[in-house]
Amino acid sequence: MILLIVIILLGFIFDYINGFHDAANSIATIVSTKVLTPFQAVVWATFFNFLAFFISKYIIGEFGVANTVSKTVYAQYITLPIILAGIIAAIAWNLFTWWRGIPSSSSHTLIGGFAGSAIMANGFHAIQLGIILKIAAFIFLAPLIGMVVAFFFTLIVLYSCRHVSHLRAEVWFKRLQLVSSALFSTGHGLNDSQKVMGIIAAAMIAAHPLGGGLGIKSIDDLPDWVAFSCFAAISLGTMSGGWKIVKTMGSKITKVTPLEGVVAETAGAFTLYLTEYLQIPVSTTHTIAGSIIGVGASKRLTAVRWGITRDLMTAWVLTIPVSALLGAGIYLVISVCL
């Protein structure tokens, strides 16, 4: 039972880290365009991160992404040491990439660590490969969808506003960026908060045969306090910001104006809502980065700093295998100690 409590607490810590690691995704453009100060932007994003809990609970009526994450490993192979190793691996990689200012995916970090520790314990037959491959496919599909939507949306907006004065357009798009940032922050909350919920649900299911009161039979029995705490933790993390990543996302990929900020955030939000509907955990980092690239490419291909983009893509591709190796190594240590 102590091990389960440790896992739950580490899950909340991971959500907190995810908040300040991924806060940059929803506020990078609104800060770089000077629509809001960094502090104002973080408070704005935090509010809509937390609002996502009530949308999931009372409007959507389910936590579909959490369900998908909990099924990454076959139920009969899930043990508390496996989950513990996965969470520790995810926290370690998240902190490293935050320290280096690399916008990596917290989602894929968590899934990679969980899968890696399960493979080390039981072999490859322990993981649901179909689910993992579907999640991995969206490493490429999520930014691609965001990029395509942003590219064409930019062209439509520019054509629609061709007779509007630059000064008037600037004023309106600065106001609209508050809306687009809110939409993206809500999508961030909907998708990212549920990932740890899925891991905690898996741990509580694994603990059910052990007794002790915290175990559950299925994810449908997950207590409301778990969901509430996950959304609260990610919101508190968002309050802490992530300024190195803000700089990368907000200015290093391409120079972003308020108009382009509105387009990038709206395209990113569209992608997040689509994947929420499909119950696929995706990276908000990948999504907004793809949208920013699409905005830059609509001006001209040379407007995108492709060297930075290449480095981001490398980090994205490496996240699952590196996290899996970390998870496997940490499980070995834990299995010896416990």
C-alpha positions in Angstrom: 0.0 0.0 0.0 2.9 2.3 0.7 4.2 1.7 -2.8 0.9 2.7 -4.3 0.8 5.9 -2.3 4.4 6.7 -3.5 3.3 6.1 -7.1 0.3 8.4 -6.7 2.4 11.1 -5.2 5.0 10.7 -8.0 2.2 10.9 -10.5 1.1 14.2 -9.1 4.8 15.4 -9.2 5.0 14.3 -12.8 1.9 16.3 -13.6 3.3 19.3 -11.9 6.5 19.0 -13.9 4.4 18.4 -17.1 2.7 21.7 -16.3 5.8 23.9 -16.2 7.4 21.9 -18.9 4.5 22.2 -21.3 3.2 25.6 -20.1 5.3 27.1 -22.9 3.2 25.4 -25.5 0.1 27.3 -24.7 1.7 30.7 -23.9 4.8 30.8 -26.1 3.2 32.8 -29.0 1.1 35.0 -26.8 4.3 36.0 -24.8 6.5 36.4 -27.9 3.9 38.7 -29.5 3.7 40.7 -26.3 -0.1 40.4 -26.0 0.4 39.3 -22.4 3.3 39.4 -20.0 4.8 36.0 -19.0 3.0 36.1 -15.6 -0.3 37.1 -17.1 0.0 34.4 -19.8 0.7 31.7 -17.2 -2.3 32.7 -15.1 -4.4 32.7 -18.3 -3.2 29.3 -19.3 -3.6 27.9 -15.8 -7.3 28.9 -15.6 -8.1 27.1 -18.8 -6.0 24.1 -17.9 -8.1 23.6 -14.8 -11.4 24.4 -16.7 -10.6 21.3 -18.8 -11.4 19.1 -15.8 -15.0 20.2 -15.7 -15.3 19.9 -19.5 -14.1 16.2 -19.3 -16.1 15.4 -16.3 -19.5 17.1 -17.0 -19.6 17.7 -20.7 -17.6 15.0 -22.4 -18.6 12.6 -19.6 -15.4 10.4 -19.7 -11.6 10.4 -19.6 -10.9 8.6 -22.8 -7.2 9.4 -23.1 -6.6 8.1 -19.5 -8.3 4.8 -20.6 -5.9 4.5 -23.6 -2.8 5.1 -21.5 -3.8 2.6 -18.8 -4.0 -0.1 -21.5 -0.5 0.5 -22.8 0.5 -2.7 -21.0 -1.7 -5.8 -20.6 -3.4 -5.8 -17.3 -2.0 -9.2 -16.2 1.5 -7.9 -16.5 1.1 -4.6 -14.6 2.7 -4.5 -11.2 3.4 -1.6 -8.9 7.3 -1.8 -9.4 6.7 -1.6 -13.1 4.6 1.5 -12.8 7.0 3.0 -10.3 10.0 2.6 -12.6 8.0 4.1 -15.5 7.1 7.2 -13.6 10.7 7.7 -12.3 12.0 7.4 -15.8 9.5 9.9 -17.1 10.3 12.4 -14.4 14.0 12.1 -15.1 13.7 12.6 -18.9 11.3 15.5 -18.4 13.6 17.3 -16.0 16.6 16.8 -18.3 14.8 18.1 -21.4 13.4 21.1 -19.4 17.0 21.9 -18.1 18.2 21.8 -21.7 15.3 23.9 -23.0 14.2 21.1 -25.3 10.4 20.9 -26.0 10.0 17.2 -25.7 6.8 15.2 -25.2 5.7 14.5 -21.6 3.1 12.1 -23.0 5.6 9.9 -24.9 8.0 10.1 -22.0 5.5 8.6 -19.6 4.3 5.9 -22.1 7.9 5.0 -23.0 9.0 4.6 -19.4 5.9 2.5 -18.6 6.4 0.2 -21.6 10.2 -0.1 -21.1 9.9 -1.2 -17.5 7.1 -3.7 -18.5 9.3 -5.1 -21.3 12.2 -5.5 -18.9 10.0 -7.4 -16.4 8.1 -9.6 -18.8 9.3 -9.3 -22.4 7.7 -7.6 -25.4 4.5 -9.7 -25.1 3.6 -7.6 -22.1 2.8 -4.5 -24.1 -0.1 -3.7 -26.3 2.0 -3.0 -29.4 -1.0 -1.8 -31.5 -1.8 1.0 -29.0 1.9 2.0 -28.7 2.3 2.1 -32.5 -0.8 4.2 -32.8 0.5 6.6 -30.2 4.0 6.7 -31.8 2.4 7.4 -35.2 1.0 10.6 -33.8 4.6 11.8 -33.1 4.5 12.6 -36.8 0.7 12.9 -37.5 0.0 15.5 -34.7 2.5 18.1 -35.9 1.6 17.3 -39.5 -2.1 17.9 -38.9 -1.2 21.1 -37.0 1.1 22.3 -39.8 -1.4 21.6 -42.6 -4.3 23.3 -40.8 -2.1 26.3 -39.9 -0.8 26.6 -43.4 -4.2 26.8 -45.1 -5.8 28.7 -42.2 -3.1 31.4 -42.6 -3.8 31.7 -46.3 -7.5 32.0 -45.7 -7.1 34.7 -43.0 -4.6 36.7 -45.1 -6.9 36.6 -48.1 -9.9 37.6 -45.9 -8.1 40.5 -44.3 -6.4 41.8 -47.5 -8.3 45.1 -47.4 -7.9 45.7 -43.7 -5.3 48.1 -42.6 -2.2 46.6 -40.8 -2.8 48.6 -37.6 -6.4 47.6 -37.3 -5.6 44.0 -38.0 -2.9 44.1 -35.4 -5.3 45.3 -32.7 -8.0 42.7 -33.6 -5.6 39.8 -33.7 -4.0 40.7 -30.4 -7.5 40.4 -28.9 -8.3 37.2 -30.7 -5.0 35.7 -29.5 -6.5 35.6 -26.0 -9.3 33.4 -27.4 -6.9 31.1 -29.3 -4.6 30.7 -26.4 -7.5 29.8 -24.1 -8.7 27.2 -26.7 -5.2 25.7 -26.8 -4.7 25.8 -23.0 -8.0 23.9 -22.6 -6.9 21.3 -25.1 -3.6 21.0 -23.2 -5.5 20.3 -20.0 -7.9 17.8 -21.6 -5.1 15.8 -23.1 -2.1 16.0 -20.7 -3.9 15.8 -17.4 -5.4 12.4 -18.3 -2.1 10.7 -19.0 -1.1 10.4 -15.3 -4.7 9.5 -14.5 -4.3 6.5 -16.7 -1.1 5.5 -15.0 -2.6 6.0 -11.5 -5.6 4.0 -12.6 -3.3 1.1 -13.7 -1.5 1.2 -10.4 -4.8 1.2 -8.4 -6.1 -1.8 -10.5 -2.8 -3.7 -9.9 -3.2 -2.9 -6.1 -6.8 -4.2 -5.9 -5.9 -7.9 -5.2 -3.5 -6.7 -2.4 -6.3 -5.0 -0.4 -5.8 -1.9 1.6 -8.7 0.3 0.4 -7.2 2.2 -2.5 -7.4 -0.5 -5.1 -10.1 -0.5 -7.9 -11.4 -3.1 -10.2 -11.4 -1.0 -13.4 -10.7 2.6 -14.6 -14.5 3.2 -14.4 -14.1 3.1 -10.6 -11.3 5.7 -10.5 -12.2 8.1 -7.7 -13.0 11.7 -8.6 -10.2 13.0 -6.3 -7.6 11.4 -8.6 -8.9 13.2 -11.6 -9.3 16.5 -9.7 -5.8 16.2 -8.3 -4.2 15.5 -11.7 -5.8 18.6 -13.2 -4.9 20.7 -10.2 -1.3 19.5 -10.3 -0.8 20.3 -14.0 -2.4 23.7 -13.4 0.0 24.5 -10.5 2.9 23.4 -12.7 1.7 25.8 -15.4 1.8 28.6 -12.8 5.5 27.9 -12.5 6.2 28.5 -16.2 9.0 27.1 -18.4 10.8 30.1 -19.8 13.6 28.3 -21.7 11.1 26.4 -23.7 9.0 29.6 -24.2 12.0 31.1 -25.9 12.5 28.1 -28.2 8.8 27.8 -29.1 8.0 31.5 -29.3 10.9 32.8 -31.4 13.5 30.2 -32.5 11.3 28.3 -34.9 10.0 31.4 -36.8 9.1 35.0 -36.0 5.5 35.1 -34.9 3.1 38.0 -35.2 -0.3 38.3 -33.4 -2.1 37.1 -36.6 0.2 34.1 -36.9 -0.1 33.4 -33.1 -3.9 33.2 -33.5 -3.6 30.8 -36.4 -0.9 28.6 -34.7 -2.9 28.3 -31.5 -6.2 27.7 -33.2 -4.7 25.0 -35.5 -3.0 23.4 -32.4 -6.3 23.5 -30.5 -8.1 21.9 -33.4 -5.6 19.0 -33.4 -5.8 18.5 -29.7 -9.6 18.4 -29.8 -9.5 15.9 -32.7 -7.2 13.6 -30.8 -9.2 13.9 -27.6 -12.2 12.7 -29.6 -10.1 9.8 -31.0 -8.9 9.1 -27.4 -5.2 9.3 -28.5 -2.7 10.8 -26.1 -0.6 13.2 -28.2 2.1 15.8 -27.4 0.9 19.4 -27.1 4.6 20.3 -27.8 4.5 18.5 -31.2 1.1 20.0 -32.0 2.0 23.6 -31.5 5.4 23.2 -33.0 3.9 21.8 -36.2 1.4 24.7 -36.2 4.1 27.3 -35.9 6.0 25.6 -38.7 2.9 25.7 -40.9 2.5 29.5 -40.2 6.1 30.2 -41.1 5.9 28.0 -44.2 2.9 30.0 -45.5 5.1 33.1 -45.7 8.0 31.3 -47.4 9.9 28.1 -46.6 13.0 30.0 -45.6 11.0 31.8 -42.8 11.2 28.5 -40.8 14.5 27.8 -39.1 14.8 24.2 -40.3 17.9 23.5 -38.2 15.9 24.1 -35.0 13.0 22.1 -36.4 15.4 19.2 -37.1 16.7 19.3 -33.6 13.1 19.2 -32.2 12.2 16.3 -34.4 15.3 14.4 -33.2 14.3 14.9 -29.6 10.7 13.8 -30.4 11.8 10.6 -32.1 14.2 9.7 -29.3 11.8 10.3 -26.5 10.0 7.0 -26.4 13.1 4.7 -26.9 15.2 6.7 -24.4 12.4 6.8 -21.9 11.9 3.0 -22.4 15.6 2.3 -21.8 15.5 4.5 -18.7 12.4 2.7 -17.5 14.0 -0.7 -18.1 17.2 0.3 -16.2 15.3 1.7 -13.3 13.1 -1.4 -13.1 16.3 -3.5 -12.8 17.4 -1.4 -9.8 14.0 -1.5 -8.2 13.6 -5.2 -8.6 16.9 -5.7 -6.8 16.0 -3.3 -4.0 12.5 -4.5 -3.3 
